[in-house]
């Protein structure tokens, strides 16, 4: 290798490395730019009211939070997600058969949230519900609990 | 008077159209027209060879651009104003309904025509060498058309819009490795809301149309460089059929200079060695050509006017649907996408990953790979029986899925034949 070839190859390598890293960093920056740094979204943990606000029997559907609040005389409180695990449609709870039905692709979930029919890949989520200091029920959507989880009041 | 003539001649610098030179200059001195050749083959203009589907698609896109810009004037991409603006367009804005109808029906027409155009190109074998890559660009244009439709029907922020974003972005989240981030990137958050609407709006009015325009330019340029519209092989007499529309001689031969006739003017730009990759008009073919002006231009103008008239007539009598305001709490039952996505919806109703990610990805890959996998040089149907059958099965399967999704699915996506009337929902 003579001097000319050496410089051709080394400068070429340096130039290519600079180009690739420059483009790579720019692309990464663009993707990062598109990911919001702050989400102005409702909190995942929120109070839903006093225990007395919820009747026994059929679950109460909270529209904005997309949850069902169950209250049982013996077992207590439980909170189920109303978001279908297939593609995110809102399921309905039928009191006639005590099951959850998704209108989009026909998934059916049993009373404990497990999949009985349709394309849903996993059971409905149950969220942790606790009693806040002010005596209100506190739901935390970040904490998924087993279907038999209950809060006795 | 002299000044007016001088101004006119400074704008239009060609010879009078009564002369052949003027007819040629009309084309190649004009930045908009020079994508055409000065002369076209008579065969290329036959309606039954192409059904002008590419032109119709392009003209529908022009309608979409113009009506889309008009609709932007009255649209705020922010919930729930977006929905109010739809109502304004329907009831308050002069010609608002009409423009929205035109935009909607032209969009549906474009999906149909892109698909039919693809079928025409496939069945005539026009994706073969040297046009392979133009087929790839065509497939990308089909995907862009579908993406524009998808981002477009989200904008009214009605029930269809809301649940289509919810379902559509959730399908994306099943993609391996990047799924979750992809959904967050599209929504600009974790749930469907104002962040999602503005992102889909930017895609719909800026990013995707820009990509569409750029790829369309490349698509047209390559058609022109490859010898114009491809003709059915059985219409070509006296020449080796495989070589005529698909370009290069099998072995490199030096370019032959053809004798210049005395009533033509040639400009010799540069002489390079090598063979042309695109079709050149040989002296004997010269007799089968006519000037683009007026023959090709008149036909294109007729197709343009027919397209616009059809869309306008439809828009007078058929109103674009608008459902009620988006309601996150209540999913409509059944929640159906527009007809061209119901095949996909039928697939995801069986499995979100296999039907929503794997099957569509395989279909797109297969379409993209067709010109490179099909090594058969012949364009005659009798030599291509197997691949014609395969493609026909592909087309019929897609149509069948759409028909099932459209007519055979009822509340809860249960199988309900169209002749059975369902009273009320499943609730």
Interface residues (C-beta under 8 A of the other chain):
Chain A: X31 X34 X35 X36 X39 X41 X61 X63 X64 X66 X86 X87 X88 X89 X90 X92 X94 X101 X102 X103 X104 X105 X106 X118 X119 X121
Chain B: X163 X166 X167 X169 X170 X171 X181 X184 X185 X188 X189 X190 X191 X193 X195 X328 X329 X330 X331 X332 X333 X334 X335 X345 X348 X349 X350 X351 X352 X353 X356 X411 X412 X413 X414 X425 X426 X427
